[in-house]
Amino acid sequence: SKRLHLGIISAAPSYQLSLTPEEESTQQKVNYKPNILALAGYRLTFLGLTVSYLQDVLRKPEDDEKFGKTSYEDIRLSTFLGKEDQWYINFYYTRYKGLYIDNSEEIDTALTDNDPKIYNEDLEIFNFGSAILYVFDANEYSVAAPYSQTAQQKDSGGSWLMRLSVDSSLIQDDSPIIPTQVRLLYGSDQNLVKARFISTILQGGYGYSLVWNNFYINLQGLVGVGVQNRDWTNENEAALSSLTNISKWSIWASVGYNSENFFVTLRQQNDETKYETKSINIFSNLSWWQIDLGVRF
């Protein structure tokens, strides 16, 4: 759609970065989480290009005392190409700064549930990249309708999907990311301060929308494999690098109302990706709830 779209966004992300030693006999996890209660922002579509921005908006003083403060930014650009919008192209950038260790009581046995969590105010996680998604049967199924509301799907239908993505993830800190109490369990990379992972992944899957009088329920899933270039740096050491194979799965769901001039939608997204250095396994898991409300002019 080339019409002007204006909307507001509210989101509640659940994100976890888990680190475990490569050595199977010492599976002491370190689970980092952001202290984010809610996000809010806006979205604008003009001449087929959609821009959205989100940031953290709600804070509880008691939560900040226990979990520390997390700052968050989220910027996204997307557009659809082709006669029936069968090509979906998007670019994204996200940044977390300041995360706490959810299982602090396991890391430091002197802590109780009532004590403040171990908080790392300098830990930053950046994620940016782009993706191209192709809809094989765009006459039967629209990705634009349930996920950007720049189109309408009038009848129920589905299609096979293919997605190619290039993603760069950067994890960095001013001091070792692994806490002192369990650092010796993490082998040669126990003093890790920076890790960058550039992943190229090809996924395939299927999407389907059930539509009735502008109301819809959508579900789509993708799974695939790819290659990942990884480089990491331990404190006071030269950077190391290697190339490896990876896998990734993604599940998206959406329900809402999408009419000619008004739309409201609730969407849910799950993504899980594995990274690793020589001696550390890193799992990134995102579960994302989002509400979009907007009008078309």
C-alpha positions in Angstrom: 0.0 0.0 0.0 1.3 3.5 -0.9 -1.1 5.2 1.6 0.1 7.0 4.7 -0.1 4.8 7.8 0.3 6.2 11.4 0.5 3.9 14.4 1.6 3.5 18.0 3.3 0.4 19.3 3.6 -1.2 22.8 5.7 -4.2 23.4 6.8 -6.6 26.2 9.9 -8.5 25.3 11.3 -11.4 27.2 15.0 -11.8 26.4 17.6 -14.1 27.8 21.3 -14.5 27.0 22.6 -17.8 28.5 26.2 -18.8 28.8 27.4 -22.3 29.6 30.8 -23.9 29.6 31.7 -26.1 26.6 33.0 -28.7 29.1 29.9 -30.9 29.7 31.0 -31.8 33.3 30.6 -28.2 34.4 27.2 -27.0 33.2 27.0 -23.9 35.4 24.8 -21.5 33.5 24.9 -17.7 33.6 21.6 -16.3 32.6 21.6 -12.6 31.7 18.3 -10.7 31.4 17.3 -7.1 30.8 15.2 -5.2 33.4 12.5 -4.1 30.9 8.9 -3.7 32.0 7.4 -2.3 28.8 8.4 -0.6 25.5 6.5 2.0 23.5 7.0 3.8 20.3 5.6 4.7 16.9 5.4 3.6 13.3 5.1 5.5 10.1 4.5 4.1 6.6 4.8 6.3 3.5 5.2 5.3 -0.1 5.5 1.6 0.9 8.4 2.2 3.4 7.7 1.5 7.1 9.8 3.0 9.9 9.3 2.1 13.6 11.1 3.1 16.8 10.8 1.7 20.3 12.3 2.4 23.7 11.8 1.5 27.3 9.1 3.7 28.9 8.0 2.2 32.3 10.2 1.8 35.3 9.6 0.7 38.9 12.0 2.0 41.5 11.8 -1.2 43.5 12.7 -3.2 40.3 15.6 -1.0 39.5 17.0 -1.5 43.1 16.8 -5.3 42.7 17.6 -5.8 39.0 19.4 -2.7 38.0 18.6 -0.4 35.1 18.4 -1.5 31.4 18.3 0.9 28.5 16.9 -0.2 25.2 16.6 1.1 21.6 14.9 -0.5 18.6 14.8 0.9 15.1 13.4 -1.0 12.1 12.9 -0.3 8.4 10.8 -2.5 6.1 9.2 -2.6 2.7 7.4 -5.0 0.3 8.3 -5.4 -3.4 6.7 -7.3 -6.3 3.3 -7.3 -7.9 1.6 -9.0 -4.9 4.1 -7.9 -2.2 5.8 -11.3 -2.4 9.2 -9.9 -1.4 9.5 -8.6 2.2 12.8 -6.8 3.0 13.6 -5.5 6.4 16.5 -3.9 8.3 16.8 -3.7 12.1 18.9 -2.4 15.0 18.5 -3.2 18.7 20.6 -2.3 21.7 20.5 -3.4 25.3 22.7 -1.9 28.0 22.8 -3.1 31.6 21.7 -6.6 32.4 21.3 -8.7 35.5 22.0 -12.4 36.2 18.6 -14.1 36.7 20.2 -17.1 38.5 22.4 -15.0 40.8 21.7 -17.3 43.8 23.3 -20.1 41.9 26.4 -18.0 41.1 26.8 -16.5 44.6 25.4 -18.9 47.2 25.5 -16.1 49.8 22.6 -14.4 48.0 18.9 -15.1 48.7 15.8 -14.4 46.7 15.3 -11.1 48.6 18.8 -9.8 47.7 19.5 -7.6 44.7 20.6 -9.6 41.6 24.2 -9.5 40.3 24.0 -6.5 37.9 26.4 -5.7 35.1 25.8 -2.1 34.1 28.4 -2.1 31.3 27.3 -5.2 29.5 25.9 -4.2 26.0 24.2 -6.4 23.4 23.9 -5.0 19.9 22.0 -6.7 17.1 21.6 -5.4 13.6 21.1 -6.9 10.1 18.7 -7.5 7.3 16.5 -10.2 5.9 14.6 -11.0 2.6 11.5 -13.2 2.8 9.8 -14.6 -0.3 6.2 -15.7 -0.4 5.8 -18.5 -3.0 2.0 -18.0 -3.5 1.4 -14.3 -2.8 -2.1 -14.6 -4.4 -3.2 -16.8 -1.5 -1.1 -15.5 1.4 0.1 -12.0 2.5 2.9 -11.4 5.0 2.2 -7.7 4.9 -1.4 -8.0 6.2 -0.7 -9.6 9.6 2.8 -8.2 10.3 2.9 -4.6 8.8 -0.8 -4.0 8.0 0.3 -2.4 4.7 -2.1 -4.8 2.9 -5.3 -6.7 3.4 -5.9 -10.4 3.0 -9.6 -10.8 2.3 -9.8 -14.6 2.3 -8.1 -17.4 4.3 -5.0 -18.9 2.7 -1.4 -19.9 3.1 1.9 -20.3 1.3 5.4 -21.8 1.6 8.0 -19.2 2.6 11.8 -18.8 2.2 13.9 -16.3 4.1 17.6 -15.3 3.8 19.0 -13.3 6.6 22.3 -11.7 7.5 22.6 -10.8 11.2 25.4 -9.3 13.3 25.4 -9.7 17.0 27.9 -8.0 19.3 28.3 -8.7 23.0 30.8 -6.6 24.9 31.8 -5.4 28.3 34.5 -3.4 30.0 35.5 -6.4 32.1 35.0 -10.2 31.8 31.4 -11.1 31.1 31.5 -14.3 33.2 31.2 -13.4 36.9 34.2 -14.1 39.2 32.5 -16.7 41.3 32.3 -19.3 38.4 34.9 -18.0 36.0 37.3 -20.9 36.4 34.6 -23.3 35.1 34.6 -21.6 31.7 37.9 -22.7 30.3 40.2 -20.8 28.0 37.6 -18.0 27.3 36.7 -17.4 30.9 37.9 -13.8 30.6 35.7 -13.0 27.6 35.1 -9.3 27.1 33.8 -9.1 23.5 32.2 -11.4 21.0 30.9 -10.7 17.5 28.9 -13.2 15.5 27.9 -12.6 11.8 25.4 -15.2 10.7 24.0 -15.9 7.2 21.0 -18.2 7.4 18.6 -19.7 4.9 15.2 -20.7 6.3 12.2 -22.4 4.9 8.7 -22.7 6.3 5.0 -22.1 5.9 2.5 -19.4 6.9 -1.3 -19.4 7.1 -4.0 -16.8 7.9 -7.5 -17.5 8.8 -9.6 -14.5 7.8 -13.2 -13.6 8.6 -14.8 -10.1 8.1 -11.4 -8.3 8.5 -10.6 -10.3 11.6 -7.6 -12.7 11.2 -5.5 -15.3 13.0 -2.0 -15.9 11.6 0.8 -18.4 12.3 4.0 -18.9 10.4 7.1 -20.9 11.2 10.6 -21.1 9.7 13.6 -23.3 10.3 17.0 -23.4 8.6 20.7 -23.6 8.7 23.6 -21.3 7.8 27.2 -20.3 8.4 28.5 -18.0 11.2 31.7 -16.1 11.4 32.7 -15.5 15.0 35.5 -13.5 16.5 36.0 -13.0 20.2 38.4 -11.3 22.6 39.5 -12.3 26.1 40.8 -9.6 28.4 44.4 -8.5 27.6 44.6 -11.0 24.7 44.5 -10.8 20.9 41.2 -11.5 19.1 40.4 -15.1 18.0 38.1 -16.1 15.1 36.6 -19.2 13.4 33.8 -20.2 11.1 31.0 -22.7 12.0 27.6 -24.1 10.9 24.5 -23.0 12.8 20.8 -23.6 12.9 17.9 -21.3 13.7 14.1 -21.5 14.2 11.5 -18.7 14.2 7.8 -18.8 15.1 5.5 -15.8 14.5 1.9 -15.5 15.4 -0.6 -12.6 15.0 -4.2 -11.9 15.7 -6.2 -8.8 15.0 -8.5 -6.6 12.9 -7.3 -5.1 9.6 -9.9 -3.0 7.7 -9.6 -0.4 5.0 -8.8 2.5 7.3 -8.0 1.1 10.7 -6.0 -1.8 12.2 -5.2 -3.3 15.5 -3.1 -6.4 16.0 -1.5 -8.5 18.7 1.6 -10.4 17.6 4.0 -12.8 19.2 7.5 -13.8 18.0 10.0 -16.4 19.2 13.6 -16.6 18.0 16.4 -18.8 19.3 20.0 -18.7 18.1 23.1 -20.4 19.3 26.5 -18.9 19.3 29.8 -20.2 20.7 33.5 -19.4 21.3 36.1 -22.1 21.9 35.1 -22.8 25.4 31.7 -21.1 25.9 28.2 -21.9 24.4 25.9 -18.9 24.2 22.1 -19.1 23.6 20.1 -16.1 22.7 16.3 -16.5 23.2 13.7 -13.8 22.5 10.0 -14.0 23.1 8.3 -10.8 22.0 4.7 -9.6 22.5 3.6 -6.5 20.6 0.4 -4.5 20.1 0.0 -2.2 17.0 -2.8 0.3 16.7 -3.0 2.6 13.7 -5.0 4.3 10.9 -4.5 4.8 7.2 -5.0 8.1 5.3 
